[in-house]
Amino acid sequence: MTAPLTALAPMQDVTDLAFMRTLTRIGSLPSIFVTAYFRSTPTTCAIAEANLRCIEENETGVPIIAQLAGSEAAPLMRDAERLLQLPVAGINLNAGCPSPLVNRHGAGAGLLRDLPALRACLQGLRSVVPTGQFSVKCRTGWADTAEFPAILAEIAAASPDLVMVHGRTRKALYAAHTVQPETVQQAVSYLNCPVLGNGDITTLQQAQHWLAHICPAGVMIGRGAVRNPYIFRQLRGGPAPTTDELRHYFTVLTEETNRILHTKRTPAGHCNRMKKYLAFCYDYFTPEQEHALRRCTDIADMQRIFDHMQTPEE
Ligand SMILES: Cc1cc2nc3c(=O)[nH]c(=O)nc-3n(C[C@H](O)[C@H](O)[C@H](O)COP(=O)(O)O)c2cc1C
């Protein structure tokens, strides 16, 4: 049996190059990275520099898949061909982003309520992406999981090589307790390719439960990995992080963020960048520390708070 895949879920402005490098330095790498989406429209491909850097400066040794969000086949095909010139392991179609701005144009989860558009995008991308390199990341419906069988039929017809299912509808957004693992199971049974389960997996025990009972091919973890980046090490049989290791994580992330910001860095800008990750980590801190972190404009102050962080076990 092959080892399950462990993917870092794409998170715009969060799972960036600094975060990828941090995972390398702390020795906790997933088996796949996926970039946050490049927005593909008839007139332009918004080649976001930060996402491009994840590909061009990926020195982690972990393959990286480039994700596209769009609602028309031709621009997606054009941009996939362009991204395939770069050192990417494949192309992923985003059929899950719930942002109203993206959905208004029929992209992201917007594709889930327009099956002809979804079909055209899937078929178009399949025709230009080499075998073994085409994947889809989807939610389980726009408003209701009753829509999922028809969505799965469209996905199956395009024969993707890998599918990631975030077990929520678009309507559920990110609401607590709305992940439905049985819908991920439905995709596993229906599709002929590996399916990675995604949604609110935050602990080793949860990941192991999903792998054993829901999606044996693998799991994709986003916010849980920002809060505990050692989860990939744990999934490879390594130990849970100590408090010192978590403090070290914040220090390394501060250094790597400094490195990507480089000459564009200002003290407040550096703190604001750190707050993008901290948004998923505040429960490590006391209410007073959280208050101070949220208002921090000086990176040395931020570092002092990290140094005094205590996990609940201490
Ligand atoms: C801040 C943020 C940005 C995200 N950006 C993307 C994105 O660019 N592409 C994508 O497919 N999903 C994106 N997602 C969704 C995640 O990849 C993932 O599906 C979702 O967070 C559920 O997984 P989790 O509970 O493990 O975080 C984003 C989520 C968050 C919270």
The ligand as a MOL file (V3000), in Angstrom:
LIG
                    3D

  0  0  0     0  0            999 V3000
M  V30 BEGIN CTAB
M  V30 COUNTS 31 33 0 0 0
M  V30 BEGIN ATOM
M  V30 1 C -7.6050 32.7130 4.3810 0
M  V30 2 C -7.9850 31.5610 3.4800 0
M  V30 3 C -7.5900 31.5910 2.1490 0
M  V30 4 C -7.9330 30.5370 1.2870 0
M  V30 5 N -7.5020 30.5560 -0.0130 0
M  V30 6 C -7.7950 29.5030 -0.8350 0
M  V30 7 C -7.3280 29.4550 -2.1880 0
M  V30 8 O -6.6390 30.3520 -2.6960 0
M  V30 9 N -7.6530 28.3640 -2.9400 0
M  V30 10 C -8.4190 27.3190 -2.4240 0
M  V30 11 O -8.6900 26.3450 -3.1280 0
M  V30 12 N -8.8670 27.3580 -1.1640 0
M  V30 13 C -8.5730 28.3980 -0.3630 0
M  V30 14 N -8.9920 28.3740 0.9310 0
M  V30 15 C -9.7120 27.1930 1.4530 0
M  V30 16 C -8.7250 26.1660 2.0560 0
M  V30 17 O -7.8600 25.6520 1.0700 0
M  V30 18 C -9.4690 24.9770 2.7040 0
M  V30 19 O -10.2400 24.3220 1.7200 0
M  V30 20 C -10.3960 25.4260 3.8400 0
M  V30 21 O -9.7450 26.3550 4.6940 0
M  V30 22 C -10.8550 24.2170 4.6690 0
M  V30 23 O -9.7530 23.4860 5.1450 0
M  V30 24 P -9.1520 23.6800 6.6360 0
M  V30 25 O -10.3110 23.5270 7.5950 0
M  V30 26 O -8.1270 22.5840 6.7670 0
M  V30 27 O -8.5800 25.0660 6.7060 0
M  V30 28 C -8.6870 29.4200 1.7950 0
M  V30 29 C -9.0800 29.4210 3.1390 0
M  V30 30 C -8.7420 30.4540 3.9840 0
M  V30 31 C -9.1880 30.3910 5.4290 0
M  V30 END ATOM
M  V30 BEGIN BOND
M  V30 1 1 1 2
M  V30 2 1 2 3
M  V30 3 2 2 30
M  V30 4 2 3 4
M  V30 5 1 4 5
M  V30 6 1 4 28
M  V30 7 2 5 6
M  V30 8 1 6 7
M  V30 9 1 6 13
M  V30 10 2 7 8
M  V30 11 1 7 9
M  V30 12 1 9 10
M  V30 13 2 10 11
M  V30 14 1 10 12
M  V30 15 2 12 13
M  V30 16 1 13 14
M  V30 17 1 14 15
M  V30 18 1 14 28
M  V30 19 1 15 16
M  V30 20 1 16 17
M  V30 21 1 16 18
M  V30 22 1 18 19
M  V30 23 1 18 20
M  V30 24 1 20 21
M  V30 25 1 20 22
M  V30 26 1 22 23
M  V30 27 1 23 24
M  V30 28 2 24 25
M  V30 29 1 24 26
M  V30 30 1 24 27
M  V30 31 2 28 29
M  V30 32 1 29 30
M  V30 33 1 30 31
M  V30 END BOND
M  V30 END CTAB
M  END
